[in-house]
Amino acid sequence: MVETSDLLNASVWTLFSALLGILIAIVSAVLVPIIVDKLTPDIKEREELKKGNVAVANYMGQIVMGVTIGISIIIAAAIIAGVHGP
């Protein structure tokens, strides 16, 4: 039988993990394009996006999406670990 304190602990851990995950996802969505811009000095992504270059928009979107999916997998594992306990 599950005790109330265990259920409360799991709920708090799950909520904390979810909020931390949201924060990490937002920060990564902001930082990843900046990092990619630094790694590709010959390509000015922001200027190309202002010109309406769809290929660069797809490229940047796919990179941000890939990082976000990777982070979401890690956060889902943390949330599941919080629900099931250590």
N, C-alpha and C positions, 0 to 999 in steps of 0.2 A: 504494500500500500504506500502511495506517495504522500509524504508529509507536506503540510502547508508551507513550511519554511523552505523545503526543497523546490516546491513549485514557484514560490515567490522568488527564490534565488535564480532559478532558471529563467523566469520571466524578466527579471531585472537585467540579467546577463544578455538575454536576447535583445532587449530594447537598447541596451548600451551598444551592443555589436552592430545593430542596424543603424543607429545614429552615427556611430563612428564610420561605418561603411559609406553612408551618405556623404559625410564630410570628406572622406578620402576620395570618393568618386568626383566630387565637385573640384577639389584641389587638383586631382590628376587631369581633369578635363581642361583646367586652366594652364597647368604646367607643361603638359605633353606638347602642345603646339610650340611653346617657347623653346623647349629642349630640341625639338625637331628643327626649328629655325636655326638654332646654334650649331646643330650637327650638319646642316646643309648650307654653308655660307655662300655658295654660288647661286642658290635659288632664294629669291626674296618672296616667300610665300604670301605675306600680307599684301604686297604690291600686286602679285598675280591674282589674288582673290578680289582685290579692288577692280582689276581689269575685267573680271568675270570669267577667269580661266576655270572651266568646269573640271578639268583633269586634276588641277591642284586641289580643288575643293574635295573631290572624291578621295584623293591621296590623303589629305589631312583628316578627313572624316573616317577613313578606314583605320588610320593609325590610332586616333582617339578611341574609336569603337573597340579596337583590339585590346588596348590597354584597359578600357572600362570593363570589358568582358573578363579579362584576366583577374582584375581586382574583385569583380563581383563573385567569381568562383571562390576566391580566398575568403571573402566575407561570408559567403553562404556556408563555408566549412566552419567558420568561427561561430556563426549563429547555431548551426546544428550541434556543434560541440557544447555550446551553452545549454541547449535544450536537453541533451543526453547526459551531460555531466562529464567531468574529467575521467 
